[in-house]
Amino acid sequence: MLQNTTTYNQNGELFYKQGRPHFFTKACVTLCLVRYKRNNAGAEFSVEFTKLSRAFQFPGKKSLHSEDMALSEIMRTEWTHGCAAITVELYSSFSPCEECCTLLQDFIKQRPRCRVFVAFTCVYRGGDRRHSCALQKLNGCSNVQLLDIFTAKEWRLLRDRQQLFLSPVAFHVTLMWDCYWRRKLIEILTISPQMAVNTGMVLGTVEPQTSDITTDGVSPSRRGLPDITDHYNFGYVATEDELKVMDDLVKDAMRREDRKHLILSVSLTVAIVAFFIYVLIHLV
Ligand SMILES: [Zn+2]
């Protein structure tokens, strides 16, 4: 049942607004659902947690991202409880950036039997070249079972886990943006089809997963190339005009973001130089 008003908590807000067309690049949230198998008894258990990164990025200094935090938490649990992750589901407000894609690939390489699902509400930095290449490589990993924009299933998951309730208007806007981001992701992943060989998203090899039971039981199938006319968006299809408007909004947002970074870098450099000049003057 749709709500008449849109309500969310802090995490829900990030999931809802990130890339629509806001880009809170200093903040990213990841909901992580992990299934572990104990090393000795073989018994399985599940753990669920959320990581929020709110970092102040000094130019040139990498901040800790929520995916990074989530993987560290999983490794900590494996170490302290003598178990191995067998299923990892990451639901993020951004697609993994280049650094997080590398971390995920390392994590996957060390756990060839672990199935990994990655879903996100928008593509980080609007899908610039650097982060797009990293997504293509991640998509080429054989045990990445899913790499996709949120569908009805994930929005339901957030409604249940993050108290994100969308009004009918917000719901409509969200569906429009999902169409936009899905198209963008397909463009990125199909630039290099040989890199996308192992995902159901592109070639249609993935069966519905047991992880679907983590939601309310309605599981849109992920088989086949995402068709923007199918059930992914409850049959909603954004028109070319709408997609063009959204693309302009994203490009504007990215330009604003770049400007902000530039102003910050210049201000910091000026402040540092001014400080050294001040020190020099007082020393001489
Ligand atoms: Zn990252």
Boltz pocket constraint, residues with backbone or C-beta under 6 A from the ligand:
constraints:
  - pocket:
      binder: B
      contacts: [[A, 65], [A, 66], [A, 67], [A, 95], [A, 96], [A, 97], [A, 98], [A, 99], [A, 100], [A, 101]]
      max_distance: 6.0
